[in-house]
Structures are given as C-alpha cells and as structure tokens.
Amino acid sequence: MKITVNGNSHNTQANNLEDLLIELEYKGKIATALNENFVPLNERKNTVLKYDDRVEIVAPMEGG
C-alpha cells in the first residue's frame, strides 16, 4: 500500500501504525501523527493505515 511518511512516498505491508514503525525500524521515544492528527503511543496498534495516508514521525534530538 502506498502512504507518505515524513513527506516521502513509501510502500508498506503494515496494516497499522505500530507495525509501520517496526517495519521502518523506529525505536525509542518518538511522536507520531496520522493525517495531521497526533496518535498517542497506546493507540498506535489500533490505528489502521489506509492507502494514501500521511504519517509523520518525529524523534527528539539532543543539543541546543
């Protein structure tokens, strides 16, 4: 299925947001949004992905 991840087109086999993060090898503390709506950690497994969805994944950066 084709979705957009952080502005880039991506083909995925993931059916939900949690599986997408595993597929993309994201670990640690991150924030997620689907179609510009924040998705909390405890809702990622139940957040179903659909064709042409827009996912944003943000990881904190050290420094200042």
C-alpha positions as CSV (number, residue, x, y, z in Angstrom):
1,M,0.0,0.0,0.0
2,K,1.3,3.5,-0.8
3,I,1.4,6.0,2.0
4,T,3.5,9.1,2.7
5,V,6.0,9.1,5.6
6,N,7.6,12.4,6.6
7,G,6.8,13.8,3.2
8,N,8.2,10.9,1.2
9,S,6.2,8.3,-0.7
10,H,6.5,4.8,0.9
11,N,5.2,1.4,0.0
12,T,4.3,-0.7,3.1
13,Q,2.9,-4.0,4.1
14,A,2.0,-2.7,7.5
15,N,-1.7,-2.6,8.4
16,N,-1.4,-0.3,11.5
17,L,0.9,2.4,12.7
18,E,2.7,0.2,15.2
19,D,3.7,-2.3,12.5
20,L,4.8,0.6,10.3
21,L,7.2,1.8,13.0
22,I,8.6,-1.7,13.4
23,E,9.0,-2.0,9.6
24,L,10.9,1.3,9.5
25,E,13.0,0.3,12.5
26,Y,12.0,3.2,14.7
27,K,12.9,2.7,18.3
28,G,12.9,4.8,21.5
29,K,10.9,7.9,22.1
30,I,9.0,9.2,19.1
31,A,5.9,11.2,18.4
32,T,3.5,10.1,15.6
33,A,0.7,11.7,13.6
34,L,-1.6,10.3,11.0
35,N,-3.2,12.8,8.6
36,E,-2.1,15.7,10.8
37,N,-3.7,14.2,14.0
38,F,-1.5,13.2,16.9
39,V,-1.5,9.4,17.7
40,P,-0.5,8.5,21.3
41,L,1.7,5.5,22.0
42,N,-1.1,3.4,23.3
43,E,-3.3,3.9,20.2
44,R,-0.7,3.0,17.5
45,K,-1.6,-0.7,17.3
46,N,-5.3,0.2,16.8
47,T,-4.6,3.0,14.3
48,V,-5.3,1.4,10.9
49,L,-3.4,2.6,7.8
50,K,-5.2,3.2,4.6
51,Y,-4.0,3.9,1.0
52,D,-2.6,7.5,0.6
53,D,-2.4,8.2,4.4
54,R,0.1,10.8,5.6
55,V,2.3,9.7,8.6
56,E,4.7,12.0,10.4
57,I,7.3,10.5,12.8
58,V,9.3,12.8,14.9
59,A,12.2,11.8,17.2
60,P,13.7,14.1,19.8
61,M,17.2,15.4,19.2
62,E,19.9,16.2,21.7
63,G,21.7,19.5,21.7
64,G,20.6,23.1,21.7
